[in-house]
Amino acid sequence: MTAQIKAWGNGQGIRFSKEFLANLGLRLNEYLQVDVEDNKIILSRTFKHKTLEERAALFDGQVGPYKEFDWGDPVGRELW
């Protein structure tokens, strides 16, 4: 693949096709780590936090073995 450096606002940028990024599993607005080694630009995926839904899917869709907690009767002007 060949890419060209182009003007992008006050900076410069390289564009990749949607299909190219999809083949790598990259999405719009995803952050990449940029390193330079031996005069080569290396792009790599940064750590991505999982959503609650993604984490729950790892445990058969259950977030935890939690039961409802009894806080006792209202003491002041709490509304339950």
mmCIF file of the N, C-alpha and C atoms, coordinates in Angstrom:
data_MODEL
# 
_entry.id   MODEL 
# 
loop_
_atom_site.group_PDB 
_atom_site.id 
_atom_site.type_symbol 
_atom_site.label_atom_id 
_atom_site.label_alt_id 
_atom_site.label_comp_id 
_atom_site.label_asym_id 
_atom_site.label_entity_id 
_atom_site.label_seq_id 
_atom_site.pdbx_PDB_ins_code 
_atom_site.Cartn_x 
_atom_site.Cartn_y 
_atom_site.Cartn_z 
_atom_site.occupancy 
_atom_site.B_iso_or_equiv 
_atom_site.pdbx_formal_charge 
_atom_site.auth_seq_id 
_atom_site.auth_comp_id 
_atom_site.auth_asym_id 
_atom_site.auth_atom_id 
_atom_site.pdbx_PDB_model_num 
ATOM 1   N N  . MET A 1 1  ? 0.850   -1.178  0.000  1.00 0.00 ? 1  MET A N  1 
ATOM 2   C CA . MET A 1 1  ? 0.000   0.000   0.000  1.00 0.00 ? 1  MET A CA 1 
ATOM 3   C C  . MET A 1 1  ? 0.891   1.235   0.000  1.00 0.00 ? 1  MET A C  1 
ATOM 4   N N  . THR A 1 2  ? 0.517   2.215   -0.771 1.00 0.00 ? 2  THR A N  1 
ATOM 5   C CA . THR A 1 2  ? 1.220   3.486   -0.811 1.00 0.00 ? 2  THR A CA 1 
ATOM 6   C C  . THR A 1 2  ? 0.279   4.566   -0.318 1.00 0.00 ? 2  THR A C  1 
ATOM 7   N N  . ALA A 1 3  ? 0.780   5.450   0.530  1.00 0.00 ? 3  ALA A N  1 
ATOM 8   C CA . ALA A 1 3  ? -0.021  6.559   1.048  1.00 0.00 ? 3  ALA A CA 1 
ATOM 9   C C  . ALA A 1 3  ? 0.739   7.851   0.821  1.00 0.00 ? 3  ALA A C  1 
ATOM 10  N N  . GLN A 1 4  ? 0.017   8.943   0.706  1.00 0.00 ? 4  GLN A N  1 
ATOM 11  C CA . GLN A 1 4  ? 0.621   10.248  0.460  1.00 0.00 ? 4  GLN A CA 1 
ATOM 12  C C  . GLN A 1 4  ? 0.342   11.168  1.638  1.00 0.00 ? 4  GLN A C  1 
ATOM 13  N N  . ILE A 1 5  ? 1.343   11.935  2.029  1.00 0.00 ? 5  ILE A N  1 
ATOM 14  C CA . ILE A 1 5  ? 1.165   12.927  3.086  1.00 0.00 ? 5  ILE A CA 1 
ATOM 15  C C  . ILE A 1 5  ? 0.498   14.147  2.462  1.00 0.00 ? 5  ILE A C  1 
ATOM 16  N N  . LYS A 1 6  ? -0.608  14.577  3.057  1.00 0.00 ? 6  LYS A N  1 
ATOM 17  C CA . LYS A 1 6  ? -1.387  15.697  2.515  1.00 0.00 ? 6  LYS A CA 1 
ATOM 18  C C  . LYS A 1 6  ? -1.606  16.741  3.613  1.00 0.00 ? 6  LYS A C  1 
ATOM 19  N N  . ALA A 1 7  ? -1.883  17.951  3.179  1.00 0.00 ? 7  ALA A N  1 
ATOM 20  C CA . ALA A 1 7  ? -2.235  19.018  4.118  1.00 0.00 ? 7  ALA A CA 1 
ATOM 21  C C  . ALA A 1 7  ? -3.566  18.676  4.776  1.00 0.00 ? 7  ALA A C  1 
ATOM 22  N N  . TRP A 1 8  ? -3.643  18.951  6.084  1.00 0.00 ? 8  TRP A N  1 
ATOM 23  C CA . TRP A 1 8  ? -4.876  18.685  6.828  1.00 0.00 ? 8  TRP A CA 1 
ATOM 24  C C  . TRP A 1 8  ? -4.997  19.786  7.864  1.00 0.00 ? 8  TRP A C  1 
ATOM 25  N N  . GLY A 1 9  ? -5.752  20.825  7.540  1.00 0.00 ? 9  GLY A N  1 
ATOM 26  C CA . GLY A 1 9  ? -5.852  21.987  8.416  1.00 0.00 ? 9  GLY A CA 1 
ATOM 27  C C  . GLY A 1 9  ? -4.501  22.656  8.512  1.00 0.00 ? 9  GLY A C  1 
ATOM 28  N N  . ASN A 1 10 ? -4.010  22.891  9.726  1.00 0.00 ? 10 ASN A N  1 
ATOM 29  C CA . ASN A 1 10 ? -2.692  23.486  9.921  1.00 0.00 ? 10 ASN A CA 1 
ATOM 30  C C  . ASN A 1 10 ? -1.584  22.441  10.018 1.00 0.00 ? 10 ASN A C  1 
ATOM 31  N N  . GLY A 1 11 ? -1.920  21.175  9.824  1.00 0.00 ? 11 GLY A N  1 
ATOM 32  C CA . GLY A 1 11 ? -0.933  20.105  9.927  1.00 0.00 ? 11 GLY A CA 1 
ATOM 33  C C  . GLY A 1 11 ? -0.899  19.272  8.665  1.00 0.00 ? 11 GLY A C  1 
ATOM 34  N N  . GLN A 1 12 ? -0.364  18.076  8.796  1.00 0.00 ? 12 GLN A N  1 
ATOM 35  C CA . GLN A 1 12 ? -0.334  17.124  7.701  1.00 0.00 ? 12 GLN A CA 1 
ATOM 36  C C  . GLN A 1 12 ? -0.885  15.795  8.185  1.00 0.00 ? 12 GLN A C  1 
ATOM 37  N N  . GLY A 1 13 ? -1.374  15.005  7.256  1.00 0.00 ? 13 GLY A N  1 
ATOM 38  C CA . GLY A 1 13 ? -1.935  13.731  7.652  1.00 0.00 ? 13 GLY A CA 1 
ATOM 39  C C  . GLY A 1 13 ? -1.831  12.700  6.551  1.00 0.00 ? 13 GLY A C  1 
ATOM 40  N N  . ILE A 1 14 ? -1.997  11.450  6.912  1.00 0.00 ? 14 ILE A N  1 
ATOM 41  C CA . ILE A 1 14 ? -2.052  10.333  5.977  1.00 0.00 ? 14 ILE A CA 1 
ATOM 42  C C  . ILE A 1 14 ? -3.425  9.706   6.137  1.00 0.00 ? 14 ILE A C  1 
ATOM 43  N N  . ARG A 1 15 ? -4.114  9.483   5.044  1.00 0.00 ? 15 ARG A N  1 
ATOM 44  C CA . ARG A 1 15 ? -5.435  8.863   5.091  1.00 0.00 ? 15 ARG A CA 1 
ATOM 45  C C  . ARG A 1 15 ? -5.336  7.395   4.707  1.00 0.00 ? 15 ARG A C  1 
ATOM 46  N N  . PHE A 1 16 ? -6.117  6.576   5.396  1.00 0.00 ? 16 PHE A N  1 
ATOM 47  C CA . PHE A 1 16 ? -6.219  5.165   5.068  1.00 0.00 ? 16 PHE A CA 1 
ATOM 48  C C  . PHE A 1 16 ? -7.650  4.881   4.660  1.00 0.00 ? 16 PHE A C  1 
ATOM 49  N N  . SER A 1 17 ? -7.838  3.954   3.750  1.00 0.00 ? 17 SER A N  1 
ATOM 50  C CA . SER A 1 17 ? -9.186  3.629   3.296  1.00 0.00 ? 17 SER A CA 1 
ATOM 51  C C  . SER A 1 17 ? -9.974  2.949   4.419  1.00 0.00 ? 17 SER A C  1 
ATOM 52  N N  . LYS A 1 18 ? -11.258 3.053   4.332  1.00 0.00 ? 18 LYS A N  1 
ATOM 53  C CA . LYS A 1 18 ? -12.160 2.445   5.315  1.00 0.00 ? 18 LYS A CA 1 
ATOM 54  C C  . LYS A 1 18 ? -11.954 0.925   5.346  1.00 0.00 ? 18 LYS A C  1 
ATOM 55  N N  . GLU A 1 19 ? -11.788 0.333   4.174  1.00 0.00 ? 19 GLU A N  1 
ATOM 56  C CA . GLU A 1 19 ? -11.596 -1.117  4.074  1.00 0.00 ? 19 GLU A CA 1 
ATOM 57  C C  . GLU A 1 19 ? -10.279 -1.545  4.723  1.00 0.00 ? 19 GLU A C  1 
ATOM 58  N N  . PHE A 1 20 ? -9.229  -0.764  4.518  1.00 0.00 ? 20 PHE A N  1 
ATOM 59  C CA . PHE A 1 20 ? -7.924  -1.064  5.104  1.00 0.00 ? 20 PHE A CA 1 
ATOM 60  C C  . PHE A 1 20 ? -8.019  -1.083  6.625  1.00 0.00 ? 20 PHE A C  1 
ATOM 61  N N  . LEU A 1 21 ? -8.661  -0.067  7.199  1.00 0.00 ? 21 LEU A N  1 
ATOM 62  C CA . LEU A 1 21 ? -8.808  0.007   8.653  1.00 0.00 ? 21 LEU A CA 1 
ATOM 63  C C  . LEU A 1 21 ? -9.719  -1.096  9.174  1.00 0.00 ? 21 LEU A C  1 
ATOM 64  N N  . ALA A 1 22 ? -10.776 -1.421  8.420  1.00 0.00 ? 22 ALA A N  1 
ATOM 65  C CA . ALA A 1 22 ? -11.692 -2.487  8.839  1.00 0.00 ? 22 ALA A CA 1 
ATOM 66  C C  . ALA A 1 22 ? -10.965 -3.830  8.885  1.00 0.00 ? 22 ALA A C  1 
ATOM 67  N N  . ASN A 1 23 ? -10.057 -4.065  7.937  1.00 0.00 ? 23 ASN A N  1 
ATOM 68  C CA . ASN A 1 23 ? -9.287  -5.316  7.938  1.00 0.00 ? 23 ASN A CA 1 
ATOM 69  C C  . ASN A 1 23 ? -8.409  -5.433  9.171  1.00 0.00 ? 23 ASN A C  1 
ATOM 70  N N  . LEU A 1 24 ? -8.005  -4.313  9.743  1.00 0.00 ? 24 LEU A N  1 
ATOM 71  C CA . LEU A 1 24 ? -7.198  -4.306  10.960 1.00 0.00 ? 24 LEU A CA 1 
ATOM 72  C C  . LEU A 1 24 ? -8.053  -4.248  12.220 1.00 0.00 ? 24 LEU A C  1 
ATOM 73  N N  . GLY A 1 25 ? -9.355  -4.096  12.054 1.00 0.00 ? 25 GLY A N  1 
ATOM 74  C CA . GLY A 1 25 ? -10.247 -3.993  13.204 1.00 0.00 ? 25 GLY A CA 1 
ATOM 75  C C  . GLY A 1 25 ? -10.195 -2.633  13.864 1.00 0.00 ? 25 GLY A C  1 
ATOM 76  N N  . LEU A 1 26 ? -9.755  -1.607  13.120 1.00 0.00 ? 26 LEU A N  1 
ATOM 77  C CA . LEU A 1 26 ? -9.680  -0.253  13.662 1.00 0.00 ? 26 LEU A CA 1 
ATOM 78  C C  . LEU A 1 26 ? -10.949 0.513   13.322 1.00 0.00 ? 26 LEU A C  1 
ATOM 79  N N  . ARG A 1 27 ? -11.358 1.380   14.228 1.00 0.00 ? 27 ARG A N  1 
ATOM 80  C CA . ARG A 1 27 ? -12.574 2.176   14.042 1.00 0.00 ? 27 ARG A CA 1 
ATOM 81  C C  . ARG A 1 27 ? -12.249 3.657   14.024 1.00 0.00 ? 27 ARG A C  1 
ATOM 82  N N  . LEU A 1 28 ? -13.191 4.428   13.575 1.00 0.00 ? 28 LEU A N  1 
ATOM 83  C CA . LEU A 1 28 ? -13.062 5.874   13.538 1.00 0.00 ? 28 LEU A CA 1 
ATOM 84  C C  . LEU A 1 28 ? -12.823 6.410   14.946 1.00 0.00 ? 28 LEU A C  1 
ATOM 85  N N  . ASN A 1 29 ? -11.930 7.363   15.098 1.00 0.00 ? 29 ASN A N  1 
ATOM 86  C CA . ASN A 1 29 ? -11.583 8.027   16.360 1.00 0.00 ? 29 ASN A CA 1 
ATOM 87  C C  . ASN A 1 29 ? -10.820 7.142   17.341 1.00 0.00 ? 29 ASN A C  1 
ATOM 88  N N  . GLU A 1 30 ? -10.378 5.966   16.918 1.00 0.00 ? 30 GLU A N  1 
ATOM 89  C CA . GLU A 1 30 ? -9.582  5.116   17.798 1.00 0.00 ? 30 GLU A CA 1 
ATOM 90  C C  . GLU A 1 30 ? -8.163  5.693   17.894 1.00 0.00 ? 30 GLU A C  1 
ATOM 91  N N  . TYR A 1 31 ? -7.553  5.618   19.056 1.00 0.00 ? 31 TYR A N  1 
ATOM 92  C CA . TYR A 1 31 ? -6.206  6.139   19.263 1.00 0.00 ? 31 TYR A CA 1 
ATOM 93  C C  . TYR A 1 31 ? -5.173  5.080   18.902 1.00 0.00 ? 31 TYR A C  1 
ATOM 94  N N  . LEU A 1 32 ? -4.062  5.523   18.326 1.00 0.00 ? 32 LEU A N  1 
ATOM 95  C CA . LEU A 1 32 ? -2.953  4.646   17.992 1.00 0.00 ? 32 LEU A CA 1 
ATOM 96  C C  . LEU A 1 32 ? -1.682  5.183   18.625 1.00 0.00 ? 32 LEU A C  1 
ATOM 97  N N  . GLN A 1 33 ? -0.827  4.284   19.076 1.00 0.00 ? 33 GLN A N  1 
ATOM 98  C CA . GLN A 1 33 ? 0.493   4.646   19.568 1.00 0.00 ? 33 GLN A CA 1 
ATOM 99  C C  . GLN A 1 33 ? 1.394   4.805   18.350 1.00 0.00 ? 33 GLN A C  1 
ATOM 100 N N  . VAL A 1 34 ? 2.162   5.887   18.274 1.00 0.00 ? 34 VAL A N  1 
ATOM 101 C CA . VAL A 1 34 ? 3.057   6.144   17.148 1.00 0.00 ? 34 VAL A CA 1 
ATOM 102 C C  . VAL A 1 34 ? 4.496   6.112   17.661 1.00 0.00 ? 34 VAL A C  1 
ATOM 103 N N  . ASP A 1 35 ? 5.306   5.218   17.087 1.00 0.00 ? 35 ASP A N  1 
ATOM 104 C CA . ASP A 1 35 ? 6.711   5.100   17.446 1.00 0.00 ? 35 ASP A CA 1 
ATOM 105 C C  . ASP A 1 35 ? 7.551   5.153   16.178 1.00 0.00 ? 35 ASP A C  1 
ATOM 106 N N  . VAL A 1 36 ? 8.812   5.533   16.341 1.00 0.00 ? 36 VAL A N  1 
ATOM 107 C CA . VAL A 1 36 ? 9.758   5.527   15.238 1.00 0.00 ? 36 VAL A CA 1 
ATOM 108 C C  . VAL A 1 36 ? 10.929  4.639   15.633 1.00 0.00 ? 36 VAL A C  1 
ATOM 109 N N  . GLU A 1 37 ? 11.197  3.611   14.810 1.00 0.00 ? 37 GLU A N  1 
ATOM 110 C CA . GLU A 1 37 ? 12.318  2.698   15.034 1.00 0.00 ? 37 GLU A CA 1 
ATOM 111 C C  . GLU A 1 37 ? 13.021  2.460   13.709 1.00 0.00 ? 37 GLU A C  1 
ATOM 112 N N  . ASP A 1 38 ? 14.320  2.630   13.693 1.00 0.00 ? 38 ASP A N  1 
ATOM 113 C CA . ASP A 1 38 ? 15.112  2.417   12.475 1.00 0.00 ? 38 ASP A CA 1 
ATOM 114 C C  . ASP A 1 38 ? 14.542  3.183   11.291 1.00 0.00 ? 38 ASP A C  1 
ATOM 115 N N  . ASN A 1 39 ? 14.160  4.429   11.525 1.00 0.00 ? 39 ASN A N  1 
ATOM 116 C CA . ASN A 1 39 ? 13.630  5.307   10.479 1.00 0.00 ? 39 ASN A CA 1 
ATOM 117 C C  . ASN A 1 39 ? 12.305  4.794   9.893  1.00 0.00 ? 39 ASN A C  1 
ATOM 118 N N  . LYS A 1 40 ? 11.555  4.020   10.695 1.00 0.00 ? 40 LYS A N  1 
ATOM 119 C CA . LYS A 1 40 ? 10.251  3.507   10.280 1.00 0.00 ? 40 LYS A CA 1 
ATOM 120 C C  . LYS A 1 40 ? 9.196   3.987   11.259 1.00 0.00 ? 40 LYS A C  1 
ATOM 121 N N  . ILE A 1 41 ? 8.032   4.338   10.745 1.00 0.00 ? 41 ILE A N  1 
ATOM 122 C CA . ILE A 1 41 ? 6.900   4.739   11.586 1.00 0.00 ? 41 ILE A CA 1 
ATOM 123 C C  . ILE A 1 41 ? 6.116   3.478   11.932 1.00 0.00 ? 41 ILE A C  1 
ATOM 124 N N  . ILE A 1 42 ? 5.911   3.246   13.207 1.00 0.00 ? 42 ILE A N  1 
ATOM 125 C CA . ILE A 1 42 ? 5.178   2.070   13.662 1.00 0.00 ? 42 ILE A CA 1 
ATOM 126 C C  . ILE A 1 42 ? 3.920   2.529   14.383 1.00 0.00 ? 42 ILE A C  1 
ATOM 127 N N  . LEU A 1 43 ? 2.777   2.110   13.874 1.00 0.00 ? 43 LEU A N  1 
ATOM 128 C CA . LEU A 1 43 ? 1.483   2.414   14.495 1.00 0.00 ? 43 LEU A CA 1 
ATOM 129 C C  . LEU A 1 43 ? 1.004   1.160   15.209 1.00 0.00 ? 43 LEU A C  1 
ATOM 130 N N  . SER A 1 44 ? 0.604   1.291   16.452 1.00 0.00 ? 44 SER A N  1 
ATOM 131 C CA . SER A 1 44 ? 0.069   0.151   17.185 1.00 0.00 ? 44 SER A CA 1 
ATOM 132 C C  . SER A 1 44 ? -1.110  0.601   18.027 1.00 0.00 ? 44 SER A C  1 
ATOM 133 N N  . ARG A 1 45 ? -1.971  -0.343  18.286 1.00 0.00 ? 45 ARG A N  1 
ATOM 134 C CA . ARG A 1 45 ? -3.181  -0.080  19.054 1.00 0.00 ? 45 ARG A CA 1 
ATOM 135 C C  . ARG A 1 45 ? -2.823  0.202   20.507 1.00 0.00 ? 45 ARG A C  1 
ATOM 136 N N  . THR A 1 46 ? -3.465  1.196   21.100 1.00 0.00 ? 46 THR A N  1 
ATOM 137 C CA . THR A 1 46 ? -3.268  1.481   22.516 1.00 0.00 ? 46 THR A CA 1 
ATOM 138 C C  . THR A 1 46 ? -4.223  0.615   23.323 1.00 0.00 ? 46 THR A C  1 
ATOM 139 N N  . PHE A 1 47 ? -4.000  0.556   24.626 1.00 0.00 ? 47 PHE A N  1 
ATOM 140 C CA . PHE A 1 47 ? -4.892  -0.192  25.503 1.00 0.00 ? 47 PHE A CA 1 
ATOM 141 C C  . PHE A 1 47 ? -6.293  0.400   25.443 1.00 0.00 ? 47 PHE A C  1 
ATOM 142 N N  . LYS A 1 48 ? -7.279  -0.447  25.327 1.00 0.00 ? 48 LYS A N  1 
ATOM 143 C CA . LYS A 1 48 ? -8.658  0.017   25.262 1.00 0.00 ? 48 LYS A CA 1 
ATOM 144 C C  . LYS A 1 48 ? -9.436  -0.559  26.445 1.00 0.00 ? 48 LYS A C  1 
ATOM 145 N N  . HIS A 1 49 ? -10.049 0.317   27.228 1.00 0.00 ? 49 HIS A N  1 
ATOM 146 C CA . HIS A 1 49 ? -10.893 -0.142  28.320 1.00 0.00 ? 49 HIS A CA 1 
ATOM 147 C C  . HIS A 1 49 ? -12.144 -0.783  27.748 1.00 0.00 ? 49 HIS A C  1 
ATOM 148 N N  . LYS A 1 50 ? -12.571 -1.863  28.359 1.00 0.00 ? 50 LYS A N  1 
ATOM 149 C CA . LYS A 1 50 ? -13.780 -2.544  27.914 1.00 0.00 ? 50 LYS A CA 1 
ATOM 150 C C  . LYS A 1 50 ? -14.997 -1.909  28.565 1.00 0.00 ? 50 LYS A C  1 
ATOM 151 N N  . THR A 1 51 ? -16.083 -1.892  27.832 1.00 0.00 ? 51 THR A N  1 
ATOM 152 C CA . THR A 1 51 ? -17.338 -1.395  28.383 1.00 0.00 ? 51 THR A CA 1 
ATOM 153 C C  . THR A 1 51 ? -17.885 -2.430  29.365 1.00 0.00 ? 51 THR A C  1 
ATOM 154 N N  . LEU A 1 52 ? -18.858 -2.026  30.162 1.00 0.00 ? 52 LEU A N  1 
ATOM 155 C CA . LEU A 1 52 ? -19.485 -2.944  31.103 1.00 0.00 ? 52 LEU A CA 1 
ATOM 156 C C  . LEU A 1 52 ? -20.094 -4.130  30.356 1.00 0.00 ? 52 LEU A C  1 
ATOM 157 N N  . GLU A 1 53 ? -20.700 -3.859  29.206 1.00 0.00 ? 53 GLU A N  1 
ATOM 158 C CA . GLU A 1 53 ? -21.311 -4.925  28.420 1.00 0.00 ? 53 GLU A CA 1 
ATOM 159 C C  . GLU A 1 53 ? -20.261 -5.917  27.916 1.00 0.00 ? 53 GLU A C  1 
ATOM 160 N N  . GLU A 1 54 ? -19.094 -5.400  27.474 1.00 0.00 ? 54 GLU A N  1 
ATOM 161 C CA . GLU A 1 54 ? -18.023 -6.276  27.003 1.00 0.00 ? 54 GLU A CA 1 
ATOM 162 C C  . GLU A 1 54 ? -17.480 -7.124  28.140 1.00 0.00 ? 54 GLU A C  1 
ATOM 163 N N  . ARG A 1 55 ? -17.350 -6.529  29.309 1.00 0.00 ? 55 ARG A N  1 
ATOM 164 C CA . ARG A 1 55 ? -16.860 -7.286  30.469 1.00 0.00 ? 55 ARG A CA 1 
ATOM 165 C C  . ARG A 1 55 ? -17.875 -8.337  30.909 1.00 0.00 ? 55 ARG A C  1 
ATOM 166 N N  . ALA A 1 56 ? -19.152 -7.984  30.906 1.00 0.00 ? 56 ALA A N  1 
ATOM 167 C CA . ALA A 1 56 ? -20.193 -8.926  31.313 1.00 0.00 ? 56 ALA A CA 1 
ATOM 168 C C  . ALA A 1 56 ? -20.265 -10.106 30.345 1.00 0.00 ? 56 ALA A C  1 
ATOM 169 N N  . ALA A 1 57 ? -20.016 -9.848  29.056 1.00 0.00 ? 57 ALA A N  1 
ATOM 170 C CA . ALA A 1 57 ? -20.054 -10.919 28.063 1.00 0.00 ? 57 ALA A CA 1 
ATOM 171 C C  . ALA A 1 57 ? -19.008 -11.990 28.363 1.00 0.00 ? 57 ALA A C  1 
ATOM 172 N N  . LEU A 1 58 ? -17.909 -11.610 28.991 1.00 0.00 ? 58 LEU A N  1 
ATOM 173 C CA . LEU A 1 58 ? -16.875 -12.574 29.356 1.00 0.00 ? 58 LEU A CA 1 
ATOM 174 C C  . LEU A 1 58 ? -17.339 -13.510 30.471 1.00 0.00 ? 58 LEU A C  1 
ATOM 175 N N  . PHE A 1 59 ? -18.394 -13.122 31.189 1.00 0.00 ? 59 PHE A N  1 
ATOM 176 C CA . PHE A 1 59 ? -18.917 -13.910 32.306 1.00 0.00 ? 59 PHE A CA 1 
ATOM 177 C C  . PHE A 1 59 ? -20.364 -14.298 32.052 1.00 0.00 ? 59 PHE A C  1 
ATOM 178 N N  . ASP A 1 60 ? -20.637 -14.745 30.844 1.00 0.00 ? 60 ASP A N  1 
ATOM 179 C CA . ASP A 1 60 ? -21.977 -15.190 30.450 1.00 0.00 ? 60 ASP A CA 1 
ATOM 180 C C  . ASP A 1 60 ? -23.040 -14.126 30.673 1.00 0.00 ? 60 ASP A C  1 
ATOM 181 N N  . GLY A 1 61 ? -22.667 -12.865 30.498 1.00 0.00 ? 61 GLY A N  1 
ATOM 182 C CA . GLY A 1 61 ? -23.630 -11.776 30.579 1.00 0.00 ? 61 GLY A CA 1 
ATOM 183 C C  . GLY A 1 61 ? -23.962 -11.323 31.983 1.00 0.00 ? 61 GLY A C  1 
ATOM 184 N N  . GLN A 1 62 ? -23.337 -11.922 33.002 1.00 0.00 ? 62 GLN A N  1 
ATOM 185 C CA . GLN A 1 62 ? -23.632 -11.533 34.375 1.00 0.00 ? 62 GLN A CA 1 
ATOM 186 C C  . GLN A 1 62 ? -22.519 -10.641 34.909 1.00 0.00 ? 62 GLN A C  1 
ATOM 187 N N  . VAL A 1 63 ? -22.910 -9.529  35.504 1.00 0.00 ? 63 VAL A N  1 
ATOM 188 C CA . VAL A 1 63 ? -21.935 -8.583  36.027 1.00 0.00 ? 63 VAL A CA 1 
ATOM 189 C C  . VAL A 1 63 ? -21.353 -9.086  37.340 1.00 0.00 ? 63 VAL A C  1 
ATOM 190 N N  . GLY A 1 64 ? -22.118 -9.748  38.122 1.00 0.00 ? 64 GLY A N  1 
ATOM 191 C CA . GLY A 1 64 ? -21.602 -10.253 39.390 1.00 0.00 ? 64 GLY A CA 1 
ATOM 192 C C  . GLY A 1 64 ? -22.649 -11.069 40.118 1.00 0.00 ? 64 GLY A C  1 
ATOM 193 N N  . PRO A 1 65 ? -22.251 -11.765 41.160 1.00 0.00 ? 65 PRO A N  1 
ATOM 194 C CA . PRO A 1 65 ? -23.200 -12.571 41.941 1.00 0.00 ? 65 PRO A CA 1 
ATOM 195 C C  . PRO A 1 65 ? -23.857 -11.747 43.045 1.00 0.00 ? 65 PRO A C  1 
ATOM 196 N N  . TYR A 1 66 ? -24.207 -10.530 42.717 1.00 0.00 ? 66 TYR A N  1 
ATOM 197 C CA . TYR A 1 66 ? -24.685 -9.615  43.740 1.00 0.00 ? 66 TYR A CA 1 
ATOM 198 C C  . TYR A 1 66 ? -26.180 -9.756  43.957 1.00 0.00 ? 66 TYR A C  1 
ATOM 199 N N  . LYS A 1 67 ? -26.558 -9.689  45.223 1.00 0.00 ? 67 LYS A N  1 
ATOM 200 C CA . LYS A 1 67 ? -27.967 -9.680  45.592 1.00 0.00 ? 67 LYS A CA 1 
ATOM 201 C C  . LYS A 1 67 ? -28.303 -8.297  46.091 1.00 0.00 ? 67 LYS A C  1 
ATOM 202 N N  . GLU A 1 68 ? -29.579 -7.991  46.156 1.00 0.00 ? 68 GLU A N  1 
ATOM 203 C CA . GLU A 1 68 ? -29.991 -6.678  46.640 1.00 0.00 ? 68 GLU A CA 1 
ATOM 204 C C  . GLU A 1 68 ? -29.552 -6.518  48.092 1.00 0.00 ? 68 GLU A C  1 
ATOM 205 N N  . PHE A 1 69 ? -29.002 -5.355  48.404 1.00 0.00 ? 69 PHE A N  1 
ATOM 206 C CA . PHE A 1 69 ? -28.506 -5.089  49.748 1.00 0.00 ? 69 PHE A CA 1 
ATOM 207 C C  . PHE A 1 69 ? -29.566 -4.357  50.546 1.00 0.00 ? 69 PHE A C  1 
ATOM 208 N N  . ASP A 1 70 ? -29.816 -4.816  51.749 1.00 0.00 ? 70 ASP A N  1 
ATOM 209 C CA . ASP A 1 70 ? -30.803 -4.177  52.614 1.00 0.00 ? 70 ASP A CA 1 
ATOM 210 C C  . ASP A 1 70 ? -30.114 -3.098  53.438 1.00 0.00 ? 70 ASP A C  1 
ATOM 211 N N  . TRP A 1 71 ? -30.493 -1.854  53.189 1.00 0.00 ? 71 TRP A N  1 
ATOM 212 C CA . TRP A 1 71 ? -29.905 -0.724  53.904 1.00 0.00 ? 71 TRP A CA 1 
ATOM 213 C C  . TRP A 1 71 ? -30.670 -0.405  55.189 1.00 0.00 ? 71 TRP A C  1 
ATOM 214 N N  . GLY A 1 72 ? -31.713 -1.149  55.471 1.00 0.00 ? 72 GLY A N  1 
ATOM 215 C CA . GLY A 1 72 ? -32.498 -0.911  56.677 1.00 0.00 ? 72 GLY A CA 1 
ATOM 216 C C  . GLY A 1 72 ? -33.605 0.097   56.404 1.00 0.00 ? 72 GLY A C  1 
ATOM 217 N N  . ASP A 1 73 ? -34.342 0.424   57.448 1.00 0.00 ? 73 ASP A N  1 
ATOM 218 C CA . ASP A 1 73 ? -35.449 1.372   57.319 1.00 0.00 ? 73 ASP A CA 1 
ATOM 219 C C  . ASP A 1 73 ? -34.912 2.791   57.218 1.00 0.00 ? 73 ASP A C  1 
ATOM 220 N N  . PRO A 1 74 ? -35.694 3.683   56.547 1.00 0.00 ? 74 PRO A N  1 
ATOM 221 C CA . PRO A 1 74 ? -35.272 5.086   56.453 1.00 0.00 ? 74 PRO A CA 1 
ATOM 222 C C  . PRO A 1 74 ? -35.135 5.684   57.847 1.00 0.00 ? 74 PRO A C  1 
ATOM 223 N N  . VAL A 1 75 ? -34.129 6.531   58.023 1.00 0.00 ? 75 VAL A N  1 
ATOM 224 C CA . VAL A 1 75 ? -33.871 7.138   59.317 1.00 0.00 ? 75 VAL A CA 1 
ATOM 225 C C  . VAL A 1 75 ? -34.291 8.614   59.323 1.00 0.00 ? 75 VAL A C  1 
ATOM 226 N N  . GLY A 1 76 ? -34.040 9.292   58.238 1.00 0.00 ? 76 GLY A N  1 
ATOM 227 C CA . GLY A 1 76 ? -34.351 10.726  58.150 1.00 0.00 ? 76 GLY A CA 1 
ATOM 228 C C  . GLY A 1 76 ? -35.446 10.962  57.127 1.00 0.00 ? 76 GLY A C  1 
ATOM 229 N N  . ARG A 1 77 ? -35.202 11.881  56.208 1.00 0.00 ? 77 ARG A N  1 
ATOM 230 C CA . ARG A 1 77 ? -36.210 12.215  55.191 1.00 0.00 ? 77 ARG A CA 1 
ATOM 231 C C  . ARG A 1 77 ? -35.892 11.563  53.838 1.00 0.00 ? 77 ARG A C  1 
ATOM 232 N N  . GLU A 1 78 ? -35.199 10.400  53.858 1.00 0.00 ? 78 GLU A N  1 
ATOM 233 C CA . GLU A 1 78 ? -34.889 9.721   52.609 1.00 0.00 ? 78 GLU A CA 1 
ATOM 234 C C  . GLU A 1 78 ? -36.161 9.279   51.927 1.00 0.00 ? 78 GLU A C  1 
ATOM 235 N N  . LEU A 1 79 ? -36.119 9.264   50.614 1.00 0.00 ? 79 LEU A N  1 
ATOM 236 C CA . LEU A 1 79 ? -37.231 8.724   49.834 1.00 0.00 ? 79 LEU A CA 1 
ATOM 237 C C  . LEU A 1 79 ? -36.767 7.423   49.210 1.00 0.00 ? 79 LEU A C  1 
ATOM 238 N N  . TRP A 1 80 ? -37.459 6.340   49.478 1.00 0.00 ? 80 TRP A N  1 
ATOM 239 C CA . TRP A 1 80 ? -37.078 5.044   48.929 1.00 0.00 ? 80 TRP A CA 1 
ATOM 240 C C  . TRP A 1 80 ? -38.003 4.661   47.844 1.00 0.00 ? 80 TRP A C  1 
# 
